[in-house]
Amino acid sequence: MKKILLTLTLGALSLVGTALSYDKELAKRFNGMFSQMTPEVLRQRPCQITTQQLLQMIQKGEDFVILDVRTPAEIAVVGPTWKNTLYIPMHELFKEENLNKLPKDRKIVVVCHTGDRAAAVVTALRALGFDKAFQFRGGMTELAKEVGRAATEYVK
């Protein structure tokens, strides 16, 4: 009976040890990405563009790229038709051939449905050296609301 109890206890302890372990190399890579996001940086929100800012950029004729990282199914429903739009789903973006399509010398406004995926993509792109990558805050959902209200003020 003691042998069985000892075996069960050792087995349980080994499972707990396994459950508490993690991929240390992957953690180092995440640390490299997220260590940039200090409280000072987050307070300034330098990586975000609002709907009004985007529409003003269009009105002023600024040279920038919209990067839509939604799935093809999402884009089929509704998507930006801005002349400088790249459609690369998030799950394919970090392939070398797709990263090579991104400019390093112009703003990249990353768009998704609500802004959540765009935030993750911008964090990764900035870690890779794309310093002009910005999250479109609120995503297509927010854009649809604002454009429905006041697009004629910005886009002619």
C-alpha positions in Angstrom: 0.0 0.0 0.0 2.9 2.4 0.9 4.5 1.6 -2.5 1.3 2.4 -4.4 0.9 5.7 -2.4 4.5 6.6 -3.0 4.2 5.9 -6.7 1.0 8.0 -7.0 2.6 10.8 -5.1 5.7 10.8 -7.3 3.6 10.6 -10.4 1.5 13.5 -9.3 4.6 15.6 -8.4 6.1 14.9 -11.9 2.8 16.1 -13.5 2.8 19.3 -11.4 6.4 19.9 -12.4 5.5 19.5 -16.1 2.4 21.7 -15.8 4.5 24.5 -14.2 7.2 24.4 -16.9 7.2 26.6 -20.0 9.1 27.2 -23.2 12.0 29.5 -21.9 13.2 30.4 -25.4 9.8 31.5 -26.5 9.5 33.5 -23.2 12.8 35.3 -24.1 11.4 36.3 -27.5 8.2 37.6 -25.9 10.3 39.5 -23.4 12.1 41.1 -26.2 8.9 42.2 -27.8 6.9 43.3 -24.7 9.8 44.9 -22.8 9.4 47.9 -25.2 5.9 48.5 -23.9 6.9 50.5 -20.7 4.3 52.4 -18.7 5.7 55.6 -20.3 5.2 54.3 -23.8 1.7 53.0 -23.0 0.6 56.3 -21.5 1.5 58.1 -24.8 -0.3 55.5 -27.0 2.2 56.2 -29.8 1.3 53.1 -31.7 -2.4 53.9 -32.3 -4.4 55.8 -34.9 -8.0 56.8 -34.4 -10.7 56.8 -37.0 -10.6 60.6 -37.2 -6.8 60.6 -37.6 -7.1 58.0 -40.4 -9.7 60.0 -42.2 -7.6 63.2 -41.8 -4.6 61.4 -43.3 -6.7 60.4 -46.3 -8.0 64.0 -46.6 -4.5 65.4 -46.5 -3.3 62.9 -49.1 -0.7 61.4 -46.8 1.3 58.5 -48.2 0.6 55.4 -46.0 -0.4 51.8 -46.3 -3.4 50.0 -44.7 -2.5 46.5 -43.7 -5.7 44.4 -43.3 -4.9 41.3 -41.2 -8.4 39.9 -41.1 -9.3 36.5 -42.6 -10.4 36.3 -46.3 -13.9 35.5 -45.1 -14.0 38.8 -43.0 -12.6 40.8 -45.9 -15.2 39.3 -48.3 -18.0 40.9 -46.1 -16.5 44.4 -45.9 -13.0 45.8 -46.3 -11.1 49.0 -47.0 -10.7 49.9 -50.7 -7.9 52.5 -50.1 -5.5 52.4 -53.0 -2.6 51.4 -50.8 -4.2 48.5 -49.0 -2.4 45.2 -48.4 -4.6 42.2 -47.5 -2.4 39.7 -45.6 -4.2 37.6 -42.9 -2.5 37.6 -39.5 -1.7 33.9 -39.7 0.3 34.5 -42.9 1.9 37.9 -42.2 5.2 36.8 -40.6 6.3 34.7 -43.6 9.3 36.3 -45.2 7.6 36.9 -48.6 4.8 38.8 -46.9 7.0 40.9 -44.6 9.0 41.9 -47.7 5.8 43.5 -49.0 5.7 46.0 -46.1 7.3 49.4 -46.4 9.8 50.6 -43.8 9.7 54.2 -44.9 5.9 54.8 -44.7 3.2 54.5 -42.0 1.5 51.1 -41.9 -2.0 51.3 -40.4 -2.9 47.8 -39.2 -6.6 47.0 -39.4 -8.6 44.1 -38.1 -12.2 43.7 -36.9 -12.0 45.3 -33.4 -8.3 46.4 -33.1 -7.2 43.5 -30.9 -5.3 41.5 -33.5 -3.9 44.8 -34.9 -2.4 45.5 -31.4 -0.6 42.2 -31.4 0.6 42.6 -35.0 1.9 46.1 -34.3 3.8 45.0 -31.3 5.5 42.2 -33.3 6.1 44.5 -36.4 7.8 47.1 -34.2 9.9 44.5 -32.6 11.0 43.5 -36.1 12.0 47.1 -37.0 8.8 48.4 -38.6 8.8 51.6 -36.5 6.0 53.2 -38.5 3.5 50.5 -37.8 0.3 51.7 -36.0 -2.8 49.9 -34.6 -6.0 51.2 -36.0 -7.9 51.6 -32.7 -11.4 50.1 -32.8 -10.9 48.3 -36.1 -13.4 48.0 -38.9 -16.2 48.2 -36.3 -15.2 51.7 -35.2 -14.5 52.8 -38.8 -18.0 51.8 -39.9 -19.5 53.9 -37.1 -17.5 57.0 -37.8 -17.7 56.8 -41.6 -21.5 56.4 -41.3 -21.5 59.7 -39.2 -19.1 62.0 -40.9 -17.3 60.6 -43.9 -18.3 63.5 -46.2 -16.3 65.9 -43.9 -13.1 64.0 -44.6 -13.3 62.2 -47.9 -14.3 64.0 -51.1 
